[in-house]
Amino acid sequence: MTVDREAALTAKLREWFDRPQIKQAGWAPRLFWKPGQDGPFGPLRIDPLELEVFFAAMLGEPSDCTAELEALRPGRAAFLAANARRHELPLFTTR
């Protein structure tokens, strides 16, 4: 993944994290991000592809990362989407 693509994906995930459908889960940012110097949102702790697929399923949005994640780890995107539909938090792949 290129630096520009990762930065865009991280910004998208940050924006999605603030949506009410995600906020109502009550998750602290530390679950997904390492603390930054200026607040709770530093570098991601987990695979951004996995988090994008998970958040997209929770929000009912199309995922831009499903195909790439399935190519890297077959079955993983479907598993994460199923967890999101059941309101279950899966064990994500750490970075």
C-alpha positions as CSV (number, residue, x, y, z in Angstrom):
1,M,0.0,0.0,0.0
2,T,1.4,3.4,-0.9
3,V,1.9,6.1,1.6
4,D,-0.8,8.3,0.0
5,R,-3.3,5.5,-0.1
6,E,-2.7,4.6,3.5
7,A,-3.1,8.3,4.5
8,A,-6.3,8.6,2.6
9,L,-7.6,5.3,4.1
10,T,-6.6,6.4,7.7
11,A,-8.5,9.7,7.2
12,K,-11.5,7.8,6.0
13,L,-11.4,5.5,9.0
14,R,-11.1,8.5,11.3
15,E,-14.1,10.1,9.7
16,W,-16.1,6.9,9.9
17,F,-15.2,6.4,13.6
18,D,-17.0,9.7,14.4
19,R,-20.3,8.6,12.7
20,P,-23.2,7.8,15.1
21,Q,-23.4,4.2,14.0
22,I,-19.9,3.6,15.1
23,K,-19.9,5.9,18.2
24,Q,-22.9,4.1,19.7
25,A,-20.7,1.0,20.1
26,G,-18.8,2.9,22.8
27,W,-15.4,1.9,21.6
28,A,-12.4,4.0,22.7
29,P,-10.0,5.2,20.0
30,R,-7.2,3.3,21.7
31,L,-8.9,0.0,20.5
32,F,-7.9,0.9,16.9
33,W,-5.3,3.7,17.1
34,K,-2.2,4.2,19.2
35,P,-2.3,7.5,21.1
36,G,-0.9,10.5,19.2
37,Q,1.0,13.4,20.6
38,D,-2.0,15.7,20.2
39,G,-4.8,13.4,21.0
40,P,-6.1,9.8,20.9
41,F,-5.6,9.3,17.2
42,G,-2.1,8.4,16.3
43,P,-1.0,5.5,14.0
44,L,-3.3,2.6,13.6
45,R,-2.8,-0.4,15.8
46,I,-4.5,-2.8,13.4
47,D,-4.6,-3.6,9.7
48,P,-6.4,-0.6,8.0
49,L,-7.9,-2.9,5.3
50,E,-9.6,-5.0,8.0
51,L,-10.9,-1.9,9.8
52,E,-12.2,-0.4,6.6
53,V,-14.2,-3.6,5.8
54,F,-15.5,-3.8,9.3
55,F,-16.6,-0.2,9.5
56,A,-18.1,-0.3,6.0
57,A,-20.3,-3.3,7.0
58,M,-21.4,-1.5,10.2
59,L,-22.3,1.6,8.2
60,G,-23.9,-0.2,5.3
61,E,-21.4,1.5,3.0
62,P,-19.6,-0.2,0.1
63,S,-16.1,-1.3,1.0
64,D,-13.1,-0.2,-1.1
65,C,-10.8,-2.8,0.5
66,T,-12.8,-6.1,0.3
67,A,-11.2,-7.4,-2.8
68,E,-7.7,-6.5,-1.7
69,L,-8.2,-8.1,1.7
70,E,-9.7,-11.3,0.2
71,A,-6.7,-11.6,-2.2
72,L,-4.3,-11.3,0.8
73,R,-6.3,-13.5,3.2
74,P,-9.2,-15.4,1.6
75,G,-12.3,-15.4,3.7
76,R,-11.2,-12.6,6.1
77,A,-13.3,-9.8,4.6
78,A,-16.5,-12.0,4.7
79,F,-15.7,-13.0,8.3
80,L,-15.2,-9.3,9.4
81,A,-18.4,-8.2,7.6
82,A,-20.3,-11.0,9.3
83,N,-19.0,-10.0,12.7
84,A,-20.1,-6.4,12.0
85,R,-23.6,-7.5,11.1
86,R,-23.8,-9.4,14.4
87,H,-22.4,-6.4,16.3
88,E,-19.4,-8.5,17.4
89,L,-15.9,-7.1,17.7
90,P,-13.5,-9.5,16.1
91,L,-9.8,-10.0,16.8
92,F,-8.1,-7.8,14.3
93,T,-4.7,-8.4,12.8
94,T,-2.2,-6.1,14.5
95,R,0.4,-4.1,12.6
